[in-house]
């Protein structure tokens, strides 16, 4: 009997099945998608990003089966037996909700009604600094990147922060909440040309750029 078959039938010890077959790949996959989100979107577009998320979610749901079967045969601590089942089941339920969101998002993109899409690149076109919004502009993680954050003036003293890449932009206000930047705990102003931004993968430094760098990119 092959390893995948044994794993699927729950024939490995519960500790090994839960930690190596479920926890490590499921948690690792979700963390990896979070950390690499902007690169996935930049290189493969929103649809490619959503499909990657769907693959991680699909494994998370399917991996519940061997955990459940292994727990059934487990004769040790009831806390471990039912704890493993509960953790996997709760995670699967959450992932089902995520799948629904992904499906709706993909269908919306295919139908051209993605509420987060900015096909006219308004975020880039309006990312122009002014006396009232000196931090507006296009900001990159690396000087040679062809993607980054378009920080544009919003209502009052707020800014919209939109991810933009070759595949398009997020509509202002849909990628990150509008923010004053100064005084926001998710941002640190290093200088007029350098910011630190807090995201799912921790803190990142971005620097002001003349523009995204693509031929289709309007430069302030």
N, C-alpha and C positions, 0 to 999 in steps of 0.2 A: 504494500500500500504506500502511495507516495506521501510526501510531507504535506502538501496542500490538502489531500484527502483526509489525512489523520487530523490535521488542524480543523478542518470543516466539521468533522464528526465529533470534535471535542475530546479526542483521545489523549491529549497531552495534559499534564497536571494543571490545575486551575491557576496556580501562581504564574506558571510559564505562559499559559494561554492569555491570561488577563494582561500581564505586564508587557510581554514581548509581542503577543499577537494583536492586542487591542490598544493598550495605553500608549506605548511608544510610537507606533505608526499613526494613530489617530491624533494624539496631541502634537506629535512632531509635524504631521502634515498640515494641521491647522496653523501652527506657529510659522511654518515655512511659507504658507500662502500669505499670511499677514505680513511677514517681513519682506517678501518679494512682490507685494501687490503692485507697486508702481512700475516695476520692471516688466511684469507680466502684461499689464495694461499697455505700456509703451510699445512692447515688441509684438503683441498679439491682439491688441485692442480689447474692448470690453467683453466681447463674445468669448475670446480666448481665455480671459480671466475667469469668466463665469463657468466655462467648461472645466477649467482646472479645479475650481471650487467644487463643482459637481462630482468630480472623480474622488476627491478627498471625502466628501460627504457620503458617496456610495459605499466606499470601503468602511466608513464609520458605522453605517447601518448594517452591512453584511457581517461585520466582525462581531456583532451582538450574538449571532447564532452559535458560533463555537464557544463563546464565553458562557452562554446559557447552558449548552450541552455539557461542557466540562464541569460547571457548577452542579449540575444534576448528579454527576457521578462522584462529586467531592464528598468525602466522609469526615472532613475536619471541622474546623470552627464554623459555626453558623454565621458569625459576624462576617467572615471572609466570603462565605458562600453567597449570602444574600447581599452583602455589600458590593461584590463584583457585579452581580446581576443588576442591582439598582443603579450603579454608576453607569454601566453600559446602556441600560434601558433609557435612563434620563438623557444621556448624550445622544442616543439614537432619536429620541423624540424631538430634541432640539434640532438635530440635523434634518429631520423630515420637514420641519418648518423652514429651514434654510433652503432645502431643495425646492420647496414651493416658491420661495422668493426668487431663487435663481431661474426657475422655469418661467415665471412671470417676466423677469427682467430680460431673459433671452428672447422670448416671444415679442416683447415690446421693442427690443432693438431691431429684430428682424422686420417688424411692421413699421419701423421708423417712428415710433412714439416713445422712445426711451426718455423718461422725464429728467434724467440726469445729463443727457447729451447736449452738447453745445456745438452743433455743426457749423455755425457761423463764426466760431472762435471769438465770441464776445469777450470772454475772459482775457484772451491775449490782447485784443484790440483796445480794451479799456485799462490795461495794466500800465498806466502812465502816472508817474509821481507828480504831486502838486504840493502847494504850500499846506493844504489841509490834510493831504494823505501822502506824506513824504516816503513811506515805505512801499508804496505801490510800485509794481514793476515785475519783471520775469526773473525768477530765482531758480538756480540749479543746484543739484547735489554735487555734480562734477562739471568742470569747465567744458569737457567735450561731449557731455550728454546732449541728446536732442529731445529731452523731456525735462519737465520741472514743474514749478508752482507759479501760476499766474496770480499775483496778488493785486486785486483791483479795488478802487474805491466803492464803498457800499453806503448805506444810509447813515447819516450822522457822522460819527468819528470811526465807524466800523470799516473793515476790509472784508472782501470775499476772498477765499483761498481755494483755487481750482487747479487740479492736476491737468496738465496738457502734455500731449505727446504726438507722434506722427499719426496715431489713430484717432485723434480728436481731443476735445476738452470736456471736462465736467462743467455743467451749467453753474454759474456763480451761485454759491450758497448750498450746493448739493454735495460737494466733496468733503468739506470741513465746515463747521458752523461759522457764520460771520463773527468777526472778532476785532477788538480794538488793537490787538497784538501787544501793545504796551500795557502791562498789568495783567495780561492773561497768563496763567500758570503753564500753559502749553507752548509758550513762546518766550524766547530770550533775545533781546536786541543786543547783539555784540557790537555792531557799528551800523552806520547808515547803509553799508554794503554787505553785511553778514548777519544772519539770523540763525538761531537754533530752534528747531521745531520738534515737539514731542509727539511721537506716534506709537503704533502698536509695537514697533521694534525698539523703542527707546528714543533717545535724542539724536537728531541728525543736524548737521550744519549745512545751510544753503547760502549761496552767494549771489549777489545781483548780477544779471547778465543783460546784454543788449537785446536779447530775444531768444527764442527756443533754438533757432539755428536752421530750421527747415526753410526751403524756398517758399512754402505756403504760409510762413509765419510772419505776421506783421510786426515790424520792429518799431518801438516807441521812438 
